[in-house]
Amino acid sequence: MASKEHQELAQFLKDVHLSLRKQTCAVGAETAWNEHCKDEKVLRKYAKCMEKLATTFWDENSSEERGVTVSRIKWSIDIISDYFFNKTYIKYRDREKDIGAKIGITVNNEETFLPPMKLLDVGSCYNPFRIFEFLDVIAIDLCPANGMVFKCDFLNVPIGTDNTLRNNNIEQLQENSFDVVTFCFLLEYLPTSELRIQACRNAYKLLKTEGMLVIATPDSKHVGANSKLMKCWRYSLALMGFSRIKYEKFQHMHCMAYRKSLHLNIASRWAELHQETYMSFNINIPQDFSVLEKEITDNTETPVSVEDFAELPFGPE
């Protein structure tokens, strides 16, 4: 059962997300996001709340499903290890080469991935991946919770020929240089589908060919409740050049891993073959379909369910 402190911390994060959505409705996504990035007081409190939740409450309350402890970090590490160290990327490479041959695309990519794997943790807060020796981590956040994380607005950071770091700030990130990019509870922070798509496009630019994008996003509903949204995510990411290699729905979250395909058209072929009538190019979350006028005029939100705090920083919205 979630403690009072646990619920208060989670409620603050939930309120920040709601405020950002309200502001987006009022002034537009770009203006709302830029104003949010300048609100250092709110960002500092958000960072401290997130760090406390993650290091104190989430670690204690990681759920057990099918006899296995489930956390966003463990799931990410397991899939990264399997993909690179068990060399399952070769299986996906061979599969994509076969698909390419069928549609007239020849790709010769024989890169071997060797540790340490270069990982960009976006929205990191406190750099939880630093403890893994096989990873070379650059952790970034709007407002770092500690000195192991660099300050960076991932939506607007320049992408160029090298990584430029100055005074704990990221001034530029190097394109085609990362083995892994992680979005752990990041995309739902962004108030619109367009901004989430921009984040994924940036990840695509930064990843090496066959690099991995790992995403965890909260959802405490049953597996079928938002299945169409997740299928739209897969469709949209395929159009960007990503192929999904792993997906699991847990009690409080979706976890998924995508690879940057050998060729954009190989990934987009999946979208062309599997598009259903409800699918369009978007990365929506359930909150996008809230009645925004009601949210703006009514400060009473859905009561926070205690069960939703077992793993995630906020309850249902």
C-alpha positions in Angstrom: 0.0 0.0 0.0 1.4 3.4 -1.0 2.4 5.7 1.9 1.1 9.3 2.2 4.5 10.6 1.1 4.5 8.3 -1.9 1.1 9.6 -3.0 2.0 13.2 -2.4 5.1 12.9 -4.6 3.2 11.1 -7.3 0.4 13.7 -7.2 2.9 16.5 -7.7 4.3 14.9 -10.9 0.8 14.3 -12.1 -0.2 17.9 -11.5 2.9 19.1 -13.5 1.8 16.9 -16.4 -1.7 18.2 -16.2 -0.5 21.9 -16.0 1.6 21.4 -19.1 -1.3 19.9 -21.1 -3.5 22.8 -20.0 -0.9 25.4 -21.1 -0.5 23.6 -24.4 -4.2 23.9 -25.0 -4.1 27.6 -24.2 -1.0 28.8 -26.0 0.2 25.9 -28.2 2.8 23.1 -27.7 5.9 25.0 -28.7 5.3 28.0 -26.5 4.1 25.9 -23.6 7.1 23.6 -23.8 9.6 26.6 -23.9 7.9 28.2 -21.0 8.0 25.0 -19.0 11.7 24.5 -19.7 12.3 28.0 -18.2 10.4 27.2 -14.9 13.4 26.1 -12.9 11.5 26.1 -9.6 9.0 23.5 -10.8 11.7 21.5 -12.7 13.9 21.3 -9.6 11.0 20.1 -7.5 9.9 17.6 -10.2 13.5 16.2 -10.4 13.7 15.7 -6.6 10.2 14.1 -6.5 11.1 11.8 -9.3 14.4 10.8 -7.8 12.8 10.1 -4.4 10.0 8.0 -6.0 12.4 6.0 -8.1 15.1 5.3 -5.5 12.9 4.9 -2.5 9.5 3.7 -3.5 9.8 2.0 -6.9 12.7 -0.2 -5.9 10.8 -1.3 -2.8 7.6 -1.9 -4.7 8.8 -3.5 -8.0 6.0 -5.9 -8.9 6.4 -9.6 -9.4 4.8 -11.1 -12.5 5.3 -14.7 -13.6 7.8 -15.1 -10.7 10.1 -12.4 -12.1 10.7 -9.0 -10.5 9.6 -6.3 -13.1 11.1 -2.8 -13.2 11.8 -0.5 -16.1 15.5 -0.7 -15.5 15.8 -4.5 -15.2 13.6 -4.9 -18.3 15.8 -2.5 -20.3 19.0 -4.1 -19.1 17.8 -7.6 -20.0 16.8 -6.7 -23.5 20.0 -4.7 -24.1 22.1 -7.6 -22.9 20.3 -10.1 -25.0 20.4 -8.0 -28.1 24.1 -7.1 -28.0 25.8 -9.8 -26.0 23.8 -12.8 -27.2 24.0 -11.1 -30.7 20.3 -11.4 -31.5 20.8 -8.3 -33.6 22.3 -10.7 -36.2 19.1 -12.6 -36.4 17.2 -9.3 -37.0 19.9 -8.2 -39.5 19.5 -11.4 -41.5 15.7 -11.1 -41.5 15.8 -7.5 -42.7 18.3 -8.4 -45.5 15.8 -11.0 -46.7 13.0 -8.5 -46.6 15.2 -6.0 -48.4 16.0 -8.5 -51.2 12.2 -9.0 -51.8 11.7 -5.2 -52.3 14.9 -4.6 -54.2 17.0 -3.1 -51.4 20.6 -4.4 -50.9 22.2 -3.5 -47.6 25.6 -4.6 -46.5 26.0 -4.0 -42.8 28.4 -6.2 -40.9 29.0 -4.1 -37.9 30.0 -5.8 -34.7 28.8 -4.2 -31.4 31.4 -4.3 -28.6 31.2 -3.2 -25.0 30.9 -0.7 -23.5 27.7 0.0 -25.3 27.1 3.8 -25.6 23.7 4.6 -24.1 21.9 7.9 -24.1 19.3 8.0 -21.2 16.8 10.8 -22.0 14.8 12.2 -19.1 17.2 10.3 -16.8 16.7 12.4 -13.7 19.4 10.6 -11.5 21.2 8.3 -14.0 20.1 4.8 -12.9 22.1 3.0 -15.7 25.4 4.2 -14.3 25.9 1.1 -12.2 26.2 -1.2 -15.2 29.9 -1.5 -16.2 29.1 -2.7 -19.8 27.4 0.7 -20.5 29.0 4.0 -21.3 26.2 6.3 -20.3 25.3 9.9 -21.1 22.3 10.8 -19.0 20.4 13.9 -19.8 17.4 15.7 -18.3 15.7 19.2 -18.3 16.7 19.5 -14.7 19.2 16.9 -13.4 18.7 15.6 -9.9 22.4 15.2 -9.3 25.8 15.9 -10.9 25.8 12.6 -12.8 23.2 13.9 -15.2 23.7 16.6 -17.9 21.2 19.4 -18.5 19.6 19.2 -21.9 16.3 19.8 -23.7 16.3 16.8 -26.0 13.6 18.2 -28.3 15.8 21.2 -29.2 19.4 20.0 -28.8 21.6 20.4 -31.9 22.6 17.1 -33.5 25.9 17.3 -35.3 29.4 15.8 -35.6 30.3 15.3 -32.0 29.1 15.4 -28.4 29.7 18.8 -26.9 29.5 19.1 -23.1 30.2 22.3 -21.1 29.5 23.1 -17.5 27.3 20.1 -17.1 25.2 21.2 -20.1 24.9 19.3 -23.4 25.4 21.8 -26.3 25.4 19.2 -29.1 24.9 15.4 -29.5 26.6 13.3 -32.1 24.5 11.8 -34.9 24.8 8.0 -35.6 26.9 7.4 -32.5 24.8 5.7 -29.8 24.1 2.0 -29.5 21.1 2.6 -27.2 18.7 5.4 -26.5 16.3 5.0 -23.6 12.9 6.8 -23.0 11.9 5.5 -19.6 8.6 7.4 -18.7 9.6 10.2 -21.0 7.0 10.3 -23.9 4.0 10.7 -21.6 5.7 13.8 -20.1 5.5 15.5 -23.6 2.1 17.1 -24.1 1.4 16.3 -27.7 1.9 13.6 -30.3 4.0 15.9 -32.4 6.5 16.5 -29.7 6.7 12.7 -29.0 7.4 12.2 -32.7 10.1 14.8 -32.6 11.8 13.0 -29.7 11.7 9.7 -31.6 13.0 11.3 -34.8 15.9 12.7 -32.7 16.6 9.3 -31.3 16.7 7.9 -34.9 19.3 10.5 -35.9 21.5 9.7 -32.9 21.4 5.9 -33.1 23.8 3.8 -35.1 22.2 1.6 -37.7 20.8 -1.4 -35.8 21.0 0.6 -32.6 18.2 0.2 -30.1 15.4 2.5 -28.8 14.0 1.3 -25.5 10.7 2.8 -24.3 8.8 2.3 -21.0 5.4 4.1 -20.7 2.9 3.9 -17.9 -0.5 2.2 -18.1 -2.3 0.6 -15.2 -5.2 -0.6 -17.4 -5.6 -4.2 -18.6 -3.6 -5.3 -21.6 -6.4 -4.7 -24.2 -7.5 -1.3 -23.0 -5.0 0.7 -25.0 -3.8 -1.9 -27.4 -4.8 0.2 -30.4 -2.7 3.1 -29.2 0.3 0.7 -28.9 -0.3 -0.6 -32.4 -0.4 3.0 -33.7 3.0 3.6 -31.9 4.4 0.6 -33.7 3.0 1.8 -37.1 4.3 5.3 -36.6 7.7 4.2 -35.5 7.9 1.9 -38.5 7.3 4.8 -40.8 10.3 6.6 -39.1 12.6 3.6 -39.7 12.2 1.6 -36.5 11.3 -2.1 -36.3 9.9 -3.5 -33.0 11.8 -6.4 -31.6 10.2 -6.8 -28.1 7.0 -5.7 -26.4 5.5 -6.6 -23.0 2.6 -5.2 -21.1 3.0 -5.4 -17.3 0.6 -4.4 -14.6 1.6 -0.7 -14.6 3.5 -0.2 -17.8 4.2 -1.1 -21.4 7.9 -1.9 -22.2 9.1 -2.1 -25.8 12.3 -2.2 -27.7 12.8 -1.0 -31.3 15.8 -1.3 -33.6 17.0 1.3 -36.2 16.5 -0.8 -39.3 19.1 -1.4 -42.0 17.0 0.8 -44.3 14.0 3.1 -43.8 12.0 1.3 -46.5 12.5 -2.1 -44.8 10.9 -0.8 -41.6 8.1 1.1 -43.3 7.2 -2.0 -45.3 5.8 -3.4 -42.0 3.5 -0.4 -41.7 2.3 -0.7 -45.3 1.4 -4.4 -44.8 -0.2 -4.1 -41.4 -2.0 -0.8 -41.4 -5.5 -1.0 -40.1 -8.3 1.6 -40.6 -7.7 3.2 -37.2 -4.0 3.7 -37.7 -2.5 7.0 -38.5 0.9 8.7 -38.0 0.8 9.7 -34.3 2.1 8.7 -30.9 -0.9 9.4 -28.7 -1.4 8.6 -25.1 -4.7 8.2 -23.2 -4.5 11.7 -21.7 -4.6 13.2 -25.2 -8.3 12.2 -25.4 -9.3 13.9 -22.2 -11.9 16.6 -22.5 -9.4 19.5 -22.2 -12.1 22.1 -21.5 -13.2 20.1 -18.5 -9.6 19.8 -17.3 -9.1 23.6 -17.6 -12.3 24.5 -15.8 -12.4 21.6 -13.3 -9.6 21.1 -10.8 -11.1 17.8 -9.6 -9.2 15.0 -11.2 -9.9 11.3 -11.1 -9.1 10.0 -7.6 -5.6 8.5 -7.4 -5.7 4.7 -7.0 -3.3 3.3 -4.4 -2.6 0.3 -6.6 -1.2 2.6 -9.3 1.8 3.5 -7.1 3.4 0.1 -7.1 5.7 1.1 -9.9 4.7 4.3 -11.5 5.1 8.0 -10.5 1.5 8.9 -11.0 -2.0 7.4 -11.0 -4.7 7.4 -13.7 -5.4 10.7 -15.5 
